[in-house]
């Protein structure tokens, strides 16, 4: 299979990339575009450290061949903060001490962003299910769940 040009809208900016056979979305984001918030973890789609929003759905970028998403919209953690201001999810993670080593943080935040876009008033169980594909070895998950619920309350308060 030959290389081909792929066009993506990443964090609201259009990009053309040369997609070599087997190039993953994660590699394209990190290596071609310099967006390093999504982390290389297991490379099997099970740790969640590489989660990004692909057409507003949370996906493990390590499993997505970039040539299959030509024309798609991608949002990474770098594209979440508007005008340099942290959004409610990012602020809640910071205020609630929901990060420790930080390796899982971008994937957790992106999973939370996808959840809150679909369900602005999630239950605790909804949050647990939304982040179930993301592994954290430091926090014990409770601060993360609390931060996502806090972010939902903050967003509800902002729109009320």
C-alpha positions, 0 to 999 in steps of 0.5 A, spaced: 500 500 500 503 506 498 503 512 502 497 517 501 495 524 503 490 525 509 487 531 511 484 532 518 482 538 522 485 537 529 483 542 534 480 546 529 486 547 524 486 543 518 492 539 516 495 535 511 499 529 512 503 523 509 500 517 511 504 511 510 502 504 511 500 503 518 501 510 521 496 510 527 493 517 529 497 517 535 503 517 531 501 522 526 499 527 532 505 526 536 510 525 531 507 529 525 504 535 528 507 535 535 501 534 539 504 530 545 498 530 550 496 523 548 501 518 550 504 512 548 502 507 553 500 500 551 499 500 544 493 495 544 488 500 546 487 498 553 490 503 557 487 509 555 493 514 555 492 516 548 484 517 548 482 523 543 476 525 540 475 523 533 468 526 530 466 527 538 467 520 540 473 518 545 477 513 541 484 510 543 488 513 537 493 508 538 488 503 534 486 508 529 490 507 522 490 515 520 489 513 513 482 511 515 480 517 518 481 522 512 477 528 513 475 527 520 475 532 526 480 530 532 480 534 538 486 533 543 487 535 550 491 541 547 485 543 543 480 543 550 482 550 553 479 555 549 484 562 549 488 559 554 483 558 559 482 551 562 475 548 561 471 545 567 473 538 566 481 541 566 479 545 572 476 540 576 481 535 575 486 540 578 482 543 584 480 536 586 487 533 585 485 528 580 492 527 577 498 524 580 504 522 575 499 525 570 500 519 565 493 518 564 490 525 565 490 527 558 486 520 556 481 521 562 480 528 561 478 526 553 474 521 556 470 525 561 469 531 555 466 526 551 461 523 556 459 530 558 458 532 551 453 526 551 450 526 558 451 533 561 448 530 568 452 523 569 451 519 575 457 516 578 456 510 575 456 513 568 462 516 570 465 510 572 463 506 565 466 512 561 473 512 564 473 504 564 477 504 558 483 508 562 488 505 567 490 510 572 496 506 577 496 512 582 489 516 584 485 510 586 480 513 581 476 516 586 479 523 585 477 522 578 470 520 578 469 526 583 472 531 578 468 529 573 462 529 577 464 536 579 466 538 572 458 536 570 456 541 576 460 547 574 458 546 567 451 546 569 452 552 573 455 556 567 449 554 563 444 556 568 
